[in-house]
Amino acid sequence: MELLFALVIGALTASGVYLLLRARTFPVIMGLTLLSYGVNLFLFASGRLATGQQPVIGTSANYTDPLPQALVLTAIVIGFAMTAFLVVLSLRNLADNNNDHVDGKREKAPPSSKQEREVTGK
Amino acid sequence: MSLPLVVLLPFLGAIAAPFFAQGGRTAIAIASSVPALVALAALFPHWSVLAAGGTVLDSYEWLPILGLSFSFRLDGLALLFALLILVIGLLVIIYAHYYLKAHENVAKFYSLLLCFKGSMLGIVLSGNLLLMLIFWELTSLTSFLLISFWTHKQDARRGARMALAVTGGGGLALMAGILIIGNIVGSFELDDVLAAGDQIKAHAWYPVALTLILLGAFTKSAQFPFHFWLPHAMQAPTPVSAYLHSATMVKAGIFLMARLYPALAGTEQWFYMVSFTGMATLLLGAYIAMFKHDLKGLLAYSTVSHLGLITLLLGMGTQLAAVAAIFHVINHATFKASLFMAAGIIDHETGTRDMRRINGLWRYMPHTATLAMVAAASMAGVPLLNGFLSKEMFFAESLQLNLTGLWAWVPPIVATLAGVFAVAYSARFIHDVFFNGKPVDLPKFPPHEPPRYMKFPVEILVFACVMVGVFPTISVGPLLYSAASATLGGNVPDYQLAVVHGFNLPLLMSFMAFLGGLLMYSQRERFFNFHARFKEVDGKAVFENLVSKFVNQANQFTGWLENGSLQRYAILLVVSVIAVTAYPLATNGFHIGENGLSTIDWPTGIAACVLMVCALATVVWHRERFYALVLLSVVGLIVALTFARFSAPDLAMTQLSVEVVTIVLLMLALYYMPSWTPMESSRTQRIRDILIALAVGTGMTVITLAMLTQPFSSISDFFLENSKPGGGGTNVVNVILVDFRGFDTLGEITVLAIAALGIYAMLKNVALTPPPGDGLGHAWTRDHYPLMLRQIARPMLPLALMVSAYIFLRGHNMPGGGFIAGLITSVALILQYIASGMIWTQDRISFRYHNVIGLGLLFATIAGAGSLAFGYPFLTTAFGYINWPVVGKFEVASALVFDLGVYMAVIGATLLALVSIGRLSPHSAIKSKQEGV
């Protein structure tokens, strides 16, 4: 089970990082979302995997660690705030630059330097 | 108490001085003199102890763990320097009163001067090396401010910056050196360090410590090759030059060498480093001084040269040389300060300091001329003046060095040669300025004597020159003896302060220096021509070049690192994460801890596979944004299931509701955005990114696996035990959120609120036109608000609100709580927006979300502050339950109020964010503007 859980986190992180490195805002936001899933699961995992031991007093004989859960709960909500902020930032970028490139470039402006061409490719 | 008072008084005076500026220039000058007068009175009673060779110690603890204490120590050496600082400081205050012009910021000047005075006194009176270091840095800072007093002058600013860079850099070296010394000795107290001389000198780190400390001293005292800052510091007002650059600050390096003389001197390394540096400085300064046309430039290089002389004397290592060094400190301070003041008077009265234009002033200002001539004669070493006495001692000592062969000739020759130069530049100062024909084209003509009392400080100093020169034993004998005794650790050699010691070799050297100097001055044209053939190295230009080179390189580096491309930053960030973690991960390898692996049950295995496939599919189809989003939502749902599966019902519910809100948010964004991503990166780039992603993914897998299989201990036992008795709830996660870690939660909802307000602000007055279709050729549906959805959504609202109320109320004891309930309410309201549109919904919502956020934060804070009223710390409810059962009941309610705050903040923030995006589209904007959402 632990190996499977680790693989899930690895897959989420790898997918997230790949999307994070894309050039347009929407894939980057999706990448960050995937990355947050991975990170949240990782934080959660620091309390170890327990079955049927929810930390509600009186519901079972043993309880799993409630602290990572409390941390992850707020992390999920803060993660949402961050995602929303980024979405709006990218919308503002779209409105201002008529373009959704992460580097905030204006549409159809030719790459100004060699360096920038390298970054965007093509 | 009197010693700390002496140091503290000038600082207090610096604060008080500006208040006297209202009362006029005289008032502030008098007020600024008070600290020095009081300090002198405070030092006076200690004289009897010091004359007997004792020390006065006054120590208070500060940071004993670091070895830093408020320890002040007065001995002969400290007293001598303190007197120079205080007395010349007083004279400078009088002088500056006449020197500064009416429109200048007198208050600032006196304040800074007093700060500087306090710092200097701190250096000489510190009984702890770390404390001394603090004052040492303070002198660098205050002198920076004083040199750049005329901030409108570029040269002044540059000169000040250079002085700060050089002396501040030296200060860093000094700090390192002192830390080493403290490490060797085990204490930073001066008494301990001075007593541990042999231990220090025998230590392997001695050479390093000595080099570092000397670097500090040499930079401060403008020794070659760090001498270049001093001439450029002459951009300061002349009272500052007279005070800092003749009598006090540049002597701080000398003081340090004399102070640590018992601890550091007497080795070969000391001898070679100090004496040769001194010798080079002595000769170079004297040589350059001859060719300066600027009055203050001449004096500056002469100061460099005299500082070199004192350093050389200290470097010689003999006891008599040390006595001569201290004697020359006194003499140089008196004649050089008076010369600077005279130069300032001349500048003041003629409007220039160029010696090619200032000629024949004898006729216009005979009184000043007489004073300046006496002081300059002392500088040249004319008999019956104090400069002569110490110079004779110097000549005598230069013959006593234990050098072999031809080297034995070097010091006396250098000494005589420097004497020749000194006579030549002194002669030039006298002859060029006061005689040598008529003034040429003076800005102010005719010059006349300055105000009567502007000359008063000069008169005092010149009088001292003569007194010491004629009656050395009576005037400075006891002071010199006690200072020398303190420097040498009590072993004062027999020496005689006589006006003439009879006809001997040193007198002959003096005689030769005189003849040579006068001859050189008479042949000055040739020397000027000779000197003109060399390109002068401008220290300032070199320094400025160096600085601008560094600045350019820093700019280039920053520009390379921060080129405005987010993609690049992201890659740098991820790659550096890999770089930092690669080594420990590689050495640890694929590790399964002692707990081993547990078995996988089928449903979990299948769900995990679906999750991984969907995550990878999101990546593969990420350019088809809509499909990618659907796949992403599947991933989020399975994450929620994962939480449920592994005993975290609260997380599952939170994740589920956040997932819904997030996907709605992204869909909303996608409405305005292009619905597919163009292919932009090359094949190579994609392969590179895949490799990076795989590396990070692998790393995370390895770390997670290692962590999951390790046994661990947690602080959570406390939470589990105290949740019910302390927090009054059985749902430990919720009790942690609203009680144990309530402050965190308060911060968290504040962040949420700020993000929502940021979103609102970012989208205010922004209009985005959605594309006419979904980008794949399909037009949007004409049925904006489908009938079925509308019909289902409306009855859903009260049901959803009821569910959220239930979840909210049971939260303290069962899975649920403010966060989750808030999200459920938000989802229910968002559904109304989706189903019936912005206008319809907004018409039925009579409150602004800003207010909801504000109220939420207010409730949470009030609930937290409520515990203050009962004498408990902010946001504590846990312990009250144990002590007061009655109040304990109240506390459960207070946690509920806190959770209500969380609930409202979450609703307000979520809806404000989504509604802000929703009203972007033109047809909803018209209406919502009227509503002011």
HADDOCK unambig.tbl for C-alpha pairs under 7 A between the chains (distance, minus, plus):
assign (segid A and resid 1 and name CA) (segid B and resid 597 and name CA) 6.34 0.50 0.50
assign (segid A and resid 1 and name CA) (segid B and resid 598 and name CA) 5.34 0.50 0.50
assign (segid A and resid 1 and name CA) (segid B and resid 599 and name CA) 5.60 0.50 0.50
assign (segid A and resid 1 and name CA) (segid B and resid 600 and name CA) 4.89 0.50 0.50
assign (segid A and resid 2 and name CA) (segid B and resid 597 and name CA) 5.86 0.50 0.50
assign (segid A and resid 2 and name CA) (segid B and resid 598 and name CA) 6.77 0.50 0.50
assign (segid A and resid 2 and name CA) (segid B and resid 705 and name CA) 6.20 0.50 0.50
assign (segid A and resid 2 and name CA) (segid B and resid 708 and name CA) 6.25 0.50 0.50
assign (segid A and resid 3 and name CA) (segid B and resid 705 and name CA) 6.00 0.50 0.50
assign (segid A and resid 6 and name CA) (segid B and resid 701 and name CA) 4.62 0.50 0.50
assign (segid A and resid 6 and name CA) (segid B and resid 704 and name CA) 5.26 0.50 0.50
assign (segid A and resid 6 and name CA) (segid B and resid 705 and name CA) 5.37 0.50 0.50
assign (segid A and resid 7 and name CA) (segid B and resid 701 and name CA) 5.52 0.50 0.50
assign (segid A and resid 8 and name CA) (segid B and resid 608 and name CA) 6.59 0.50 0.50
assign (segid A and resid 8 and name CA) (segid B and resid 612 and name CA) 6.05 0.50 0.50
assign (segid A and resid 9 and name CA) (segid B and resid 700 and name CA) 6.78 0.50 0.50
assign (segid A and resid 9 and name CA) (segid B and resid 701 and name CA) 6.31 0.50 0.50
assign (segid A and resid 10 and name CA) (segid B and resid 697 and name CA) 4.10 0.50 0.50
assign (segid A and resid 10 and name CA) (segid B and resid 698 and name CA) 5.86 0.50 0.50
assign (segid A and resid 10 and name CA) (segid B and resid 700 and name CA) 5.32 0.50 0.50
assign (segid A and resid 10 and name CA) (segid B and resid 701 and name CA) 4.68 0.50 0.50
assign (segid A and resid 11 and name CA) (segid B and resid 612 and name CA) 5.98 0.50 0.50
assign (segid A and resid 11 and name CA) (segid B and resid 697 and name CA) 6.03 0.50 0.50
assign (segid A and resid 12 and name CA) (segid B and resid 615 and name CA) 6.20 0.50 0.50
assign (segid A and resid 13 and name CA) (segid B and resid 696 and name CA) 6.90 0.50 0.50
assign (segid A and resid 13 and name CA) (segid B and resid 697 and name CA) 5.21 0.50 0.50
assign (segid A and resid 14 and name CA) (segid B and resid 693 and name CA) 4.47 0.50 0.50
assign (segid A and resid 14 and name CA) (segid B and resid 694 and name CA) 5.45 0.50 0.50
assign (segid A and resid 14 and name CA) (segid B and resid 696 and name CA) 6.07 0.50 0.50
assign (segid A and resid 14 and name CA) (segid B and resid 697 and name CA) 4.33 0.50 0.50
assign (segid A and resid 15 and name CA) (segid B and resid 615 and name CA) 6.33 0.50 0.50
assign (segid A and resid 15 and name CA) (segid B and resid 616 and name CA) 6.08 0.50 0.50
assign (segid A and resid 15 and name CA) (segid B and resid 619 and name CA) 6.02 0.50 0.50
assign (segid A and resid 15 and name CA) (segid B and resid 693 and name CA) 6.87 0.50 0.50
assign (segid A and resid 17 and name CA) (segid B and resid 693 and name CA) 5.28 0.50 0.50
assign (segid A and resid 18 and name CA) (segid B and resid 689 and name CA) 5.95 0.50 0.50
assign (segid A and resid 18 and name CA) (segid B and resid 690 and name CA) 6.21 0.50 0.50
assign (segid A and resid 18 and name CA) (segid B and resid 693 and name CA) 5.22 0.50 0.50
assign (segid A and resid 19 and name CA) (segid B and resid 619 and name CA) 6.63 0.50 0.50
assign (segid A and resid 21 and name CA) (segid B and resid 567 and name CA) 5.97 0.50 0.50
assign (segid A and resid 21 and name CA) (segid B and resid 570 and name CA) 6.34 0.50 0.50
assign (segid A and resid 21 and name CA) (segid B and resid 571 and name CA) 6.54 0.50 0.50
assign (segid A and resid 21 and name CA) (segid B and resid 689 and name CA) 6.96 0.50 0.50
assign (segid A and resid 23 and name CA) (segid B and resid 567 and name CA) 6.44 0.50 0.50
assign (segid A and resid 27 and name CA) (segid B and resid 622 and name CA) 6.39 0.50 0.50
assign (segid A and resid 42 and name CA) (segid B and resid 704 and name CA) 6.79 0.50 0.50
assign (segid A and resid 45 and name CA) (segid B and resid 708 and name CA) 6.67 0.50 0.50
assign (segid A and resid 46 and name CA) (segid B and resid 707 and name CA) 6.90 0.50 0.50
assign (segid A and resid 46 and name CA) (segid B and resid 708 and name CA) 6.90 0.50 0.50
assign (segid A and resid 48 and name CA) (segid B and resid 708 and name CA) 5.69 0.50 0.50
assign (segid A and resid 49 and name CA) (segid B and resid 646 and name CA) 5.89 0.50 0.50
assign (segid A and resid 50 and name CA) (segid B and resid 646 and name CA) 5.30 0.50 0.50
assign (segid A and resid 50 and name CA) (segid B and resid 647 and name CA) 6.14 0.50 0.50
assign (segid A and resid 51 and name CA) (segid B and resid 645 and name CA) 6.75 0.50 0.50
assign (segid A and resid 51 and name CA) (segid B and resid 646 and name CA) 5.12 0.50 0.50
assign (segid A and resid 51 and name CA) (segid B and resid 647 and name CA) 5.64 0.50 0.50
assign (segid A and resid 52 and name CA) (segid B and resid 647 and name CA) 5.31 0.50 0.50
assign (segid A and resid 53 and name CA) (segid B and resid 647 and name CA) 5.37 0.50 0.50
assign (segid A and resid 54 and name CA) (segid B and resid 647 and name CA) 4.32 0.50 0.50
assign (segid A and resid 54 and name CA) (segid B and resid 648 and name CA) 5.78 0.50 0.50
assign (segid A and resid 55 and name CA) (segid B and resid 731 and name CA) 6.49 0.50 0.50
assign (segid A and resid 55 and name CA) (segid B and resid 732 and name CA) 5.82 0.50 0.50
assign (segid A and resid 55 and name CA) (segid B and resid 733 and name CA) 6.98 0.50 0.50
assign (segid A and resid 56 and name CA) (segid B and resid 730 and name CA) 5.38 0.50 0.50
assign (segid A and resid 56 and name CA) (segid B and resid 731 and name CA) 4.42 0.50 0.50
assign (segid A and resid 56 and name CA) (segid B and resid 732 and name CA) 5.85 0.50 0.50
assign (segid A and resid 56 and name CA) (segid B and resid 814 and name CA) 6.60 0.50 0.50
assign (segid A and resid 57 and name CA) (segid B and resid 730 and name CA) 4.79 0.50 0.50
assign (segid A and resid 57 and name CA) (segid B and resid 731 and name CA) 6.42 0.50 0.50
assign (segid A and resid 65 and name CA) (segid B and resid 716 and name CA) 6.05 0.50 0.50
assign (segid A and resid 66 and name CA) (segid B and resid 716 and name CA) 6.58 0.50 0.50
assign (segid A and resid 66 and name CA) (segid B and resid 732 and name CA) 6.38 0.50 0.50
assign (segid A and resid 66 and name CA) (segid B and resid 733 and name CA) 5.47 0.50 0.50
assign (segid A and resid 67 and name CA) (segid B and resid 716 and name CA) 6.15 0.50 0.50
assign (segid A and resid 67 and name CA) (segid B and resid 733 and name CA) 6.93 0.50 0.50
assign (segid A and resid 69 and name CA) (segid B and resid 648 and name CA) 6.86 0.50 0.50
assign (segid A and resid 69 and name CA) (segid B and resid 651 and name CA) 6.72 0.50 0.50
assign (segid A and resid 69 and name CA) (segid B and resid 733 and name CA) 6.54 0.50 0.50
assign (segid A and resid 70 and name CA) (segid B and resid 733 and name CA) 5.22 0.50 0.50
assign (segid A and resid 70 and name CA) (segid B and resid 736 and name CA) 6.65 0.50 0.50
assign (segid A and resid 70 and name CA) (segid B and resid 737 and name CA) 6.29 0.50 0.50
assign (segid A and resid 73 and name CA) (segid B and resid 651 and name CA) 5.71 0.50 0.50
assign (segid A and resid 73 and name CA) (segid B and resid 654 and name CA) 6.84 0.50 0.50
assign (segid A and resid 76 and name CA) (segid B and resid 655 and name CA) 6.78 0.50 0.50
assign (segid A and resid 78 and name CA) (segid B and resid 752 and name CA) 6.42 0.50 0.50
assign (segid A and resid 80 and name CA) (segid B and resid 658 and name CA) 6.86 0.50 0.50
assign (segid A and resid 80 and name CA) (segid B and resid 662 and name CA) 6.72 0.50 0.50
assign (segid A and resid 81 and name CA) (segid B and resid 752 and name CA) 5.76 0.50 0.50
assign (segid A and resid 81 and name CA) (segid B and resid 755 and name CA) 6.08 0.50 0.50
assign (segid A and resid 84 and name CA) (segid B and resid 913 and name CA) 6.96 0.50 0.50
assign (segid A and resid 85 and name CA) (segid B and resid 755 and name CA) 6.21 0.50 0.50
assign (segid A and resid 85 and name CA) (segid B and resid 759 and name CA) 5.95 0.50 0.50
assign (segid A and resid 87 and name CA) (segid B and resid 669 and name CA) 6.79 0.50 0.50
assign (segid A and resid 88 and name CA) (segid B and resid 759 and name CA) 6.22 0.50 0.50
assign (segid A and resid 92 and name CA) (segid B and resid 763 and name CA) 6.80 0.50 0.50
assign (segid A and resid 95 and name CA) (segid B and resid 768 and name CA) 5.94 0.50 0.50
assign (segid A and resid 102 and name CA) (segid B and resid 566 and name CA) 6.09 0.50 0.50
assign (segid A and resid 102 and name CA) (segid B and resid 567 and name CA) 6.94 0.50 0.50
assign (segid A and resid 103 and name CA) (segid B and resid 564 and name CA) 6.72 0.50 0.50
assign (segid A and resid 103 and name CA) (segid B and resid 565 and name CA) 4.91 0.50 0.50
assign (segid A and resid 103 and name CA) (segid B and resid 566 and name CA) 5.34 0.50 0.50
assign (segid A and resid 103 and name CA) (segid B and resid 567 and name CA) 6.95 0.50 0.50
assign (segid A and resid 120 and name CA) (segid B and resid 680 and name CA) 6.56 0.50 0.50
assign (segid A and resid 120 and name CA) (segid B and resid 681 and name CA) 6.28 0.50 0.50
assign (segid A and resid 121 and name CA) (segid B and resid 680 and name CA) 6.12 0.50 0.50
assign (segid A and resid 121 and name CA) (segid B and resid 681 and name CA) 4.94 0.50 0.50
assign (segid A and resid 121 and name CA) (segid B and resid 682 and name CA) 5.65 0.50 0.50
assign (segid A and resid 122 and name CA) (segid B and resid 680 and name CA) 6.35 0.50 0.50
assign (segid A and resid 122 and name CA) (segid B and resid 681 and name CA) 6.62 0.50 0.50
assign (segid A and resid 122 and name CA) (segid B and resid 682 and name CA) 6.36 0.50 0.50
